[in-house]
């Protein structure tokens, strides 16, 4: 495994040196990603090993998430190559691929966290463009600050919890778990820690935004769940209900707040970003219920939301570029507009897409937890639905005399491919949900170690 | 204890510096003193890796200044950051120090196997870094805050039993990436302001 991660790193260095030759660098990036996906798919089940005494293991969830996230990354690379050549994007994508793989296979919480931070800092370069004309440098700086703050706090909490004996007063562990949860909330842009995401949403290029919300945010969520399992802090969470309440509150505020903010947004990219935040709130609630269905639903929502965000944000990029100074409209890029709309189906968890089971599980378990919580989640989903409907109506407000497919309709094609994948997953949910269920088993075992 | 005092003084020097280049030099001083604090678990390979990363990070910040005068005036933020850092260090030490019941024995020059010096230095650097980062107006002090926090984190991670060299390597890479990202932002913010 270390060889693959190392090769991705070398490919990133090579891509950086030849980054201005877009055709070459894009081909190398796609080839490296395709080779990595193939190796991951054909790797023996539960393969494991050690690097410098650092253990790694390819779990079922790791394999599924690697295929989904690296596949998403490959689609983004294709879209950027064809439609909006941004030469910094390719080396960044390769580094992020290496980071995603590291996060998914490492089994030492501190190492997972450190790798994740590397991945979250790398896109700072992709966020910044035409700094004289916009506030992208400020947005990138705010992202940097949030990641550095949350990252160091979380790492310190993990280091302290690993070095302390288990005979410490409960308040010590409560404090450490609270710090860890807040640290992840900062990185996941959970409301009220979302101000950097709001600025990113309006200022940075759509492709960089897709990279962040489509790949890095789901990776962060998976890392959060894995670290909870591997750090041994879960029993402390069960014993002291306050931490569970904190997670539930964060999730609830994010789900409702994200949905309301999405409803009030007139910009397409903000609708997509706030819908992601609302869905992550649902995922946090799923984890906070500490139940099998909740965990399966949470992980499922996180992965599918990443795909939907990629669909929508790439489509937004195309719509904005084609519209120029005007409002984005389907008349200039009908396929991209269609991709945005079908991305909305995945975002709200509509059947028969594979997005449905995750939302269903979390809302069901939320109702069994408390009627109020379940109702709040349904309201949040309705809010996201309303926001997506408004956005779709705004794009299709005007219709041309004759529909004509845009030139280089790569955003539409990517959207179609993602929709097809989600549809196949929805028809055959077992292949998608079984690896997540295996992880949920591990999670529940870690909750009650004896 | 002497190294702890050097960490504290060098942190104050970095915090109060108006020029980025002085900040970078002072940060290197902080990093050297922090990584040399001996809690009985130090290995030569870990020290070399950490020092190299600190040197590279400082050099990146130094170069990103481009001229001697460029920087950020801390003004009142210096005092706020110092007071908050001192108070938070004391609070963190009181709440998060392991309840072993052992006596705390420290000396001026020798190693400190109890780990108290390492922990105090780590909490001080974390608190100072947070205070500087939260009160920073731009990427200059923001980068310094992030690097100080990360140095504090490295000290805490050093106390974790397990794959020590691997974790040191990972965190050293992280430090270099933080410095690179910070330098990139410094250059871009300067370009935006001067336009």
Interface residues (C-beta under 8 A of the other chain):
Chain A: X51 X52 X53 X54 X108 X110 X111 X114 X115 X117 X118 X121 X122 X124 X125 X128 X131 X132 X137 X138 X140 X141 X144 X145 X148 X149 X152 X153 X155 X156 X159 X160 X162 X163 X164 X165 X167 X168 X169 X171 X172 X175 X176
Chain B: X95 X96 X98 X99 X100 X122 X126 X129 X130 X133 X134 X136 X138 X139 X142 X145 X146 X149 X150 X152 X153 X156 X157 X159 X160 X161 X162 X163 X165 X166 X167 X169 X170 X171 X173 X174 X177 X178 X181 X182 X184 X185 X188 X189 X191 X192 X195
